[in-house]
Amino acid sequence: MESSNLFLLVQSLSAIEKKDARRFLESPYFNTRQDMPALFDLLCLEKMPAKEQVWARLCPGMAYDDTALRLRMSYLNRLLETFLLVQDTREKDVRSRLRLAVAYRNRGLLGHYERNIRAVARELEQQPLRNAHYHSLLRDYHFEIHLSTIAQKPTDTRSLRELARSTDVQYLSSRLQLVCLELAQKNIYRTGEDDPLHRDVLALAERREWCELPGISIYLAAYRMLLYPEDEAQYQAFKQKLAEVATAFPDDEMREFYMFTINLCIRRANRGEPSMEQEILKLYRMALEAGYLFENGLLSRFTYHNIVAAGLRCGELDWVEDVIRRYSPMLERKYRDSSTSFNLARLQYARNRFDSVLSLLQKANYHDPLFNLAAKTLLLKTYYVLGEHELLLSHIDAMRNYIHRKKVIGYHRTNYLNIIRYTERLLQPGSLDRQARSNLRRDIEKEPVLAEKEWLLACLAQEKS
């Protein structure tokens, strides 16, 4: 029962939302059933009671009826969905004020209508955002103006022209965002073909009457940067445009823009531009300090790991330690301990404190297979550096079995098996022979899928010395 949609919905509510939901269920306007608040209270418990216990609390003295209980739960679920919708419309935002204006017009209260529609126009102009959502609101506003105008002046076409223009801008700003998201995805995964419609969308967006609007100009700059990832001029042009329009976009879109640039810089770094490592770190720091990387107050564990990795590659060890400890509380609770211990272990490895690495890696339980393999790889490197060859060989066998048992596929399977294979070759008795070292170096350098290539080459060079 703890996996039911209803229980998961109730558990997702904050303490304040639970109080509001309780008052909602007690309101006879929304709910006339007396058993709904009681059922809600039971679902608010940290551990859900058995269904029979729930039934006994709701219907004391009655024989357990599974169908009747399910019907009650289904009804409560519908009520709580209505509660979420009511909560969403309580905020006096522009869209809700526009809906209110429409309601007044439909009732013939034109004075009320005029006051509200003027307020909508003021709020649209004064609020800073100029993204696709803003243009969607503007389009709805002009649609409402057209309906009210045409009812009074059937020959007036000005409102229709304004509606057409706002519709075009709303479409282009939304469509350009999708074009850029698709191109960014292709740059990473190398899949799919270009949509022929993209060329028409871009040609329209580049027309003089639209191309300088923030919601269009930033995506045009992003498109050019993503289309020509090696062109430094396009990269710098996008960064400049991003600084110019930063206040015109919400945090989630700013996060999107920063990830465009970060992924592009990672790609360039992987192709042999070492200066991009500092650029990646700079971008992460800027986005982190501006608050763009958080979703609902939480930092993704993947972003957390990537920020730490960027700092370690640039040797910013003290800053990395500050990031690990400062932002650990902002990770999802179920990943917090494992993510913190793993990244502290990475930091201690960089500081050559290998005993601490072993201690930190043994503390946490890494349930995610790829996360587990990353930890196992760090442990492999630590055993190698410490010269614990017997432990290392045993660890390699366990790691290989884990990869086969967990059915790790694709790039990750190839990568981790290659790490194991080349580490084993380093351990072979004949690996110190000049020809053997030369062959091993050649094979490592040519290996297309090998995340620890630099580490392996460094180990090989150290063995030579």
Order of alpha helices (4+ residues) and beta strands (2+ residues): alpha-alpha-alpha-alpha-alpha-alpha-alpha-alpha-alpha-alpha-alpha-alpha-alpha-alpha-beta-beta-alpha-alpha-alpha-alpha-alpha-alpha-alpha-alpha-alpha
